[in-house]
Amino acid sequence: MLSCSYLSSQDPFRQSGDPLRGALEELLSAGTVVRDGRYLRISDSALRSHLYWSIDAGTRAEFHARAARSEAAPGGDPGLAAWHRSWADAGSLSSDELLASAAEFAGRGLIWQAVELAERALALALDATGSPEALLEVADALYLQGELSYAARYARLGQRRPGSIATVTKLAILRTGIEFMSTHQLLTTDLDDWVGLRGAGSRAEDLARLLGMSALSHAERWEVDAARDALARGRHLLESATPESVELHELSALLLSALEGDPGPSTRMFERVSRHGWTEETSARALSVLGRSLTFIDRYGDARRVLRTVVGLEPPPDPIVLQTARYYLAENEILAGNQFEAMAIIESLTASGTEQVHRRPLQLLTAWYWQARGDRARADAAIELCNRSFATSDHPALAARLVADQGRFALMEGRFDDAIAFLHRAGAIGSAFRNPSLLRNQVDLIEAYVLSGRLREAVIQFREFRARARPFHTRWIVLASARAEALLTPGEASVAVFEHAAGLWQPNDSQFEQGRTLLSFADRLVNLGHGREGADQYLAARMIFTQLGAIPWARKADAVRLGTHAPSVNPLLATLAPDERLVAELVQQGKRNKEIAAELFVSLRTVEVRLTRTYNKLGAKSRSHLIALLSGSGAVLADGAASGMV
């Protein structure tokens, strides 16, 4: 009997005679049958199928009839009663009844039972017109559960069947949402087609909702002009729209303001919901978009509070809203530099089983995750998957973020040429976007130019950065500008500028940015011969990075704590770039290339390239010659000087 449905209510079996109850208890004890809330189900789907089809047709019909009566009794489930009736007496109910039960199961999160019911309904109505309204209901319920593949299937089927303009428009709205949540793309042709139906009978409410969804999706893709256009087209429809559609437009405007550097709307909404309570007249979706907006204006702590509130709501919001809030929270923690938190959230996202939602942005987060973990092989595989999954022309925002992440990690590893190439590409892809998050890529590019000795290009980038950053009044812009200015200041004068930059930090600012500033300050101090002072700054930076879980950055700071063994730096070392100096110091300690690569968290090839540049700059003929030069041996130095090598 249990094989006749994916789920069965427990109560009818409990009300049965002792032999049946005893058999059920034995199956439960053996694990062949499991309890799932108020339901029972056979644990192995293959076993269930084998049992079902091993029963003769007459017995199956009898079992379905008995189960239909049991589920129709008190304690049973009307949806399951409809399922069994469809097999025992198919002519006694319509496919819409089954679809309605499927939607109800989907709303409760019982996805497999919902799909069974929906597929049975379709099988019974293969030669009939069916009901697009019922298919819409099922598709919408599955969409809210994050089951995007199934939702897309039933929405497409609904669009193929004749229905009212209102239903057709709602199906278009739903398919637009499904497409964006799964691929990060918009069905712009469909959008234009359905908006064009206004004169053919579409309700103002449906069009307002469609345009609001379009605006919010364009904003998420950083396409500010397209989002503004959608809002302008829908503004005259809001007078007769529902509160839900009005909220969509308001949230789109909120996100757009943050993208354009205006913190006012997000700040005011945050203060309002903080003052009156997180959930009072504020939906979970609104809180999620507020958190996203706060991230864009670099208020990471406030964004964290809002998004954690969504994640912790009881009862929990719809899975698609919950998954979106977690995704936003992961990106917030990455930008804030809280890598422990970001990695933990990404792990929970990938383990949640709902990777259909925001699939391509999650691929981007996975690539970042493996780079942060230092797993080069998995990082390369994840990056390759991203490159195959979203082309620059289709997903410019995602593509810009991917190469920007690669550039930042290359900078951390001291691969300055690679960093410059990646960060230049990120800037080229993102040049059409007005998003403060992209500005940090330009500061990284300035640093890469400085560390590679290309000061003229660094100055050009700094001027561009100052011009682009002018509309964005955030704390991160203040701190980043100060760090960039300090990097560009030559000689001893840079010490005071670095001290000023480090002193700007306040408790609510990003600790990660403070660590970056201290690390750059330490590099400069060591270059200027202030080894002991530089060691103190290295240690402070390392403590910040370790606390945040930014392990690659902590290892870098730990590896370059020069000046701890001597009050000053060898003048030959002072002539080297920071990445070259790291390798030279470790060679002097007797470490081989493979050991150096492991300690500095870089590839063996990177160590070899740095060592070759060091040989050329110092005129060293071999590894032993380099060690002798750095040891300060007078005879070797004289020999080197005589041969023109030093």
N, C-alpha and C positions, 0 to 999 in steps of 0.2 A: 504493500500500500504506500509506503514511504517513497518508493521509486517512481510513483506517479506524479510527483511534483518536486521542484527544487527545495521548497520549504513546505512544512505541514505544521498546523497548530498543535500544541501539546494537549490542550484540554480535552478534545474528543478522544484521544488515546487514554488519558487518565480516567475518563468515564467508562471505558470499556471493561470487559471482564478480566478476572485475575490472570488467565493464561496470556492474554495479549499484553497486559502490563508487565508480566514477568519476562516475556520475550523482549519487550522494549528495554527493560532494565539491563538484560544481558547484553544487548547490542550497544547500549550506552557504555557499559563497563568495558566492553572490548574496544571502544573507540570507533566502531563501525558506523554508529550514529552519534551525532553530537547535538547538544543544545545550543541554539543561537538566539538568545533573548527568549522570547515566548514561543519560538519555533523549534522544530526538529528537522534535521536534514542528514542524508547519507554523506559521510565525509569524503568518499571517493566518487568523483563524477563518473569515472569509467565503470565502477561497480554499479552505480545507479543505472546507467544506460544498459549494462549487461542484464541486470535483473529485469528491467522494464521490458526489453525486447525478447526475453526468454519466456515471458508469460504469453499465453495464447490470447488472441484478440478479444474473445468473449469475456475472459477473466479480467483483462485490462479494463474493458468497458464496465464490468461490474464493480471493480475497485474504484474507478472514477466516479461512478454513481454513488457508492457508499461514502466516498470522501466528500463529494458535493453536499450530501445530506449532513455529514458531520460538520463541515465548515460553515454550513448555513445555520447550524444550531448555536445557542448561546455559548460563548467562549471560542467560537470559530472565527474565521476570517472571510468576509464577503468577497474579497478579491480572489482568494484561493477557491472559494465556492464557484465563482465565475469561470476560473481556469478549468476545474474539473467538469463543469457543465459543458464546456466547449468540446470536450472529448466524449462525454456520455450522451449529450443531447445538443449537438451543435446548432440546431435550428431554433433553440429556445432563447437565444440571446444574440445581440448584435456585436459586431467587431468593436464598435465604439464603447460598449460596456467593458470589454477586455482592455481597451486602451485606457479608459478611465481608471481601471484598477492598476494598470501598469504605471500610470502617472502617480497614483497614490503610493505604490510601493517605492518608486524612485524618490519621492519626497521624503520617505523614511530611511533612505539610504540602502534599501534592499535592491541592489542593482540587478543581480542575476535573475531574481524573480520578476522584476519589471521587464527585463529583456525577453524572458520566456513568454510572458503575457503579450507583449507587443508583437513578437514574432508570430505567436499563435493567431493574434487578431489579423495580421497581414495575410497569413496563410488562408484564413477563412474568407478573406475579401479580395482574393487575387483577381477575380473577374468582376468586381464591383467598383464603384467610384470611390468608396471609402469616405472618410471625414478628415479634411485637412485641419479642422479645429481640434479634433481629438489627437491627431499626430503632433500638432503644435504643443498641446498640453504635455504630452510625453517628452517631446524634445526639450521643452523648457525645463521640466523637472530634472532631466538628466544633465542638462547644461549647468544648473545650479549645484549639482553634485560633482561637477568637474569631469563628468564622463563625456568628453567632447566628441569622441568618435561615434558613439551611439547617438548622441544628440544631433550630430550632423546628418547621420543616416535618416533619421525620422523627419528632420526638417526638410531635407531634399525631397523625400517622398511626399510630404505635405505640399510642397511647391508644385509638384507634378499633377496634383489633382485640382479640379476646379473648385474655387471657393470665393468668398466675398473679398472685396478689396481690402477690408480691414484685416482679415486673416492673412491674406497674401502679404500685406505690408508687415504684419507682426512676424511672419516667417522670415522675411527679408532682414528685419532687425535682428532676429535671433541668429540667423546664419552669419550676419556681419560680426556679431559678438563671438560666435564660435570660432570663426576664421581668425579673428584678431587674437583671441586667447590661446589658440593652438599654434599659429604661425607668426604672430606679430605683424601680420599684413592686414590691409583693408580691402574689401571688395568694392572699390571705388566706382566701378561701372554699375554694379547693382545699386549702390547708393544713389547715384545720379538717376538711374531708371525709376526707382521708387519715389524719389522726391518729385520726379516729373509727373507722377500719377495724381498729384494734388487736385488737378482739375477733373480727374476721373472718379473722384469719390473718396479718396483717402481722408481719414479723420485728421484734424489738426493735431490732436494728441499723439497719434502714431508718428506723424512727420516730425513733431517736436522731439519725441524720444529718439527717433532715428538720427536726427541732426545732433542731438546732445551726445549720443554714443559716438558718432563720427568725430565730434570735436574732442572728446576725451581721449579717443584712440589716437588721433593725430597728435595731440599734446604728448602722449606717452611715447610717440615716435619722434618727438622734438620738432614736429612740423608745425611751427607756430602760425604761419600764414594760412595754411589749410584749416587749422583749428579755428582761427579767428573768422574765416569765411563761413564755416559751418554754423558758428554761433550767430553771426549776423543774419544768415538765412533763416534761422529758427526763432529769432527774437520776437517777431510779430505773432508767433504761434503760442507764446507762453501764457497769454491771458486766459485761454481756454484749456490749458494743459493741466495734467494732474500734478500733485506735489512731487511725485517721483521724477517726472520729466523735467520739472523746474529745477530739482536738485541736480540732475545730470548737467544742465547748462551752468549752474552755479559752480559745481565742482570743476568743470572744464575751465571756466574763467579763473578759478583759484589756481589751478595748476599752471595755466598760461602765465599768470602774473609772476609766479615763482620762477618759471623758465626765463622770463624777461628781466629778472633781477629786482622785482618789486616785492619786498617782504611784507608790506602792509596787510593785504587780505589774509594771508596765512597766519600772521601774528595775531590779528584781531579774532579770527576764528578759534585759534588755539586758546587765547585768553578767555573767550566766551565759553567754550566747552569745559575748560578747566574750572571756571567759576561756577557753572551751573550743573556740573556732573557730566561724565564722559558719554553717557548713553541717552541723556534726556533730549528728546527730539533730534537726535543725531544718529543716523544709521551707521552700521558697521562699514558700509562702502564709503560713506562720507568721511569717517575717521581714517580709513585707509588712504584716501586721496589727500587728506590733510597731512598725514604722516609723510607721504611722498613729497608734497609741496615743501614741508619743513626741511626735508633732506636737500632739496634743490637750493634752498637759501642757507644751507650749511648750519642749520640748527639741529645738529645730530642728536643731542640729548633729549630735546623736546620731541623730535620725530620718534625716538626710541620709546618714550613714554606712551605716545599715542598708539603706535603700532603694537606694542606689547599689550596694551589694553584690548585691542581687537583680538589678538591671539588668545587672550585669557577670558574673553566674554563667556558668560553662562546665562542661558544656553548658548552654545557656540553658533556663530553665523553659518550661512551656507558654505559648504566646502570650497566653492570657487572664490568666495570673498576671503576666506581664511587662508587659502593658498596664496592669494595675491598679497595679503598683508605680510605673510612670511617672506615672500620674495622681496617685497619692498624693504623689510627689516634687514634682510641679508645685504642688500645693496647699501643701505644706510650704514651698517657696521663696517663694510669695506671702505666706504668713503671716510668714515670716522677713524679708520685705522685699527678698530677693535677686531683683530683677525681671529682670536680665539672664538669670539661670539659669532663672527661671520661664518667660520668653518663649521661650527656646531649647527647653525641654522641650515646651511647648505646640505649637511649630512642628513638632517631631518627631512628636508625637502625631497631629496633623492630617495629616501627610504619610505616616504609616505604613500607611494603607489599612485600618486596623482600627477605624474610628470607630464601628462597631456597638457596641463594648464601652464601657460608661459613656457612652452617647451624650448623655444630657441633662446630666450633670455637665460633659462636654466642651463643650457649648454654653455653659455658664456660664463656663468658663475662656476660651472664645473672646471672650465679651463683655468679660471683664476685660482680655484681651490688647489689644483694640482701644482700650479706654479708656486703658490704660497707654501705648500707642503714640501716643495723641492724635489718632487718626483718628476724628473725630466721626461722619462718615457711616457708616462700617463699624461703629462701636460701637453707634449707634442701631439699625442693621439687626440686629446680633447680639442686642441687648437685646429687640427686638421678636420675634425668633425664640424667645428664651427665654420670653417672656410667652405666646406661642402654644403652646409645647411643654409647659410644666409649670405647671398651675394651682396656686394656693396650697393649695387643699383636698387635692390629690393629692400635692404635693411641697413641703410647708411648709419643710423644711430648705433646699432649693434656692432657693425663692422668697425666704426670709429673707436668704440670702447674696447673691442678685442685687441686691436693693434696698440692702443694706448696702454693697456695692461702689459702687453709684451714689452713695450718700450720702458715702462717703469721697472719691470723685473730685470731687464737688460741693464738699466742704469744701476740698480742695486748690485748686480753682479760685476759691475765694472766694464761691461761690453759697450763702450761709449758709441762706437760706430753703429752698432746694431740699434742702440737706444735712439740715436739721432734719426736713423732711417725709419724706425717704427713710429716715433713721435711726429716726424714730419708727415708721414702718411695719415696719421690720426688727424692732424690739423687740416690736411687737404680734404679728407672725407667730411670732417665736421665743420668746414668753413661756412657752410650755409646755415648752420644752426646757431640759435641764440640760447646757449645753455651754460650756466656758470661752471658746471661740472667739467666741461672741456677745457677750461682755463688752466686747471692743474696740470694738464698735459703740456701746456706751453711753459710753465715753470720748470717742469722736469726737463724739457728741451733746453732751456737756458742753462740748467745745471750740467747737462751732458756736454753742451758746447764749452762751458767754462773748464770742466774737468779734462776735456780733450785738448785744451789750449786754443780753441777757436773763439777768441774773445770778441772779434768784430761781429761775428754772426750772433753771438750771445747778446750783444748790445742791441742789435736789430730786433731780435726776438723780444727783448725786454720792453722796447718802445712799443711794439705791437701789443704786447700783453697789457701794458698800462692803458693803451687806447681802448682795447676790447673790454678791459675790466671796469672802465669808468661807470657804466650803468649799474654795476652790481655792487651793492653796499653790504657786504657780508664780512664777518670776522675773518673767515678764511682768506679772503682777498687781501685784507690788511696784513695778515701774518705772511702770506706767500710773497707779497710785494716786498716786504722787509727782508725776507730771506734772499730773494732774487737780487735785490740791491746790494746786500752784503756780499753775495757771491761775485758780483761784478766790481766791487771796490778793490783796487790793487793795494798790495803791500800792507804795512803796519796800520794804515788808516782803516783797513777792513775790520780790525779787532773791535773798535768802538762801534762800528755799524752792526757787527754780529751781536755784540752785547746788547745793543738797542733792540735788535730783532728778537733775541731770546727774552728780553725783559717785557716785550709786549704781551706775552702769553698770560691768559687769565684762566681761572679754574674751569670755566664752562667751555673753553676752547679745546680744539682737537689736540690730544696728547701726542698723537702720531706726528702731526706737523711740528710740534715742539721737539720731538725726537729727531726729525729730519734736520731742523735748524741746528740743534746741538751737534749732530754728526758732521754737518758741513763746517761748523765753527771749529770742531776738533781738527778736521783735515787742514783748515787754514792755519791754525796755531802750529801744528806740526810742520807744515811747509815753511813757516816763518822761523822755525827753530825753537819754538816754545813747547818742547816735548812734554814737560811735566804738566803744564796747564792743559795741553791737548788731551793728555791721558785722563784728566778729571772730566772733561767734556765727553770723551768716549764712554767713560763709565756711566755718566748720567744718561746718555742716549741709550746705552745698552739696557739700563734698568727700565726705561720707558718702554722700549720695544719688547722686552721680556714680559713685562706686565700685560701688554696688549696682545701677546701671542704672535707678534711679528718676528718669528724666529729667524728668517733669512736676514732681516735687518739687524737683529740682535747679534747674530753671528758675525756680520760684517763689522759692527762696532767693536765686538770683542776681539776680532782678529787684528784690528788696526790700532789697538791701544798702545801707541808708541810713547816713548818717554817714561815708561814705568821702570826701565832698567838703567837709564842714564839721564842726566839732567838736560842733555841737549841731543839734537839729531845730527847724524853724520851729514856733513855738507853735500856729499854726493847724493844721499837720499833726497835731500831737499830739492834737487834738480829734477826729480822724477815726478810723474803724475801719481795721484794717490793709488790708483790700481796697480801701477808698476812698483810703487814703493812697498805695497803689501807683499807682493811676490818676492821682491828682493830681501825683505826682512826675514821671510820664512826660509828662503834659500840660505841666508846667513846662519839660521838656526840649525841647518843641516837636513832640512826636510826635502824629500823628493817631490817631483811634480804631482804624482798621484795624491800624496798626502796634502800638498798645498791645495789642490782642487777640492778635496773633501773639506778642508778647514774653511776655505773661503766660499764654499757652496757654489762653485762654478765648474765648468767642464775642463777636462784635461787640455783640450785645444785652446781654451781661453788662457790657461796658465802658460802654455808654450808661446802664444802670441805676445803676451805681456813680457815674458822673459826675453824674447827676441828684441823687442823694443828697448828693454833695459840694457842689453848687451850693446846695441847700437849707440845709445846715448852715452854710456860710460866707457865705451871702447873695450869692453871685456871680451876676451877671446874664448873663454870657457867658463864652466861653472866654478871651478876652483879659482880661476883668475878673478871672477866677480866677488867671491868670498874674501879673497885677499885684498881687493880694492876696498871693500866695505869695512874690513878689519882695521884699516888705516896704516898698513905696513908701509914704511917709508921707502924701502927698496922697491917694492912693487909700484908704488905711486911714481917714484922717480923713473922707473922703467917705462911705465905707461906714459908719463909726460914726454919722455925722450922720443917715444915712437908716435906721439901725436894722438894717443888714444884717450887721454883725460883732458 
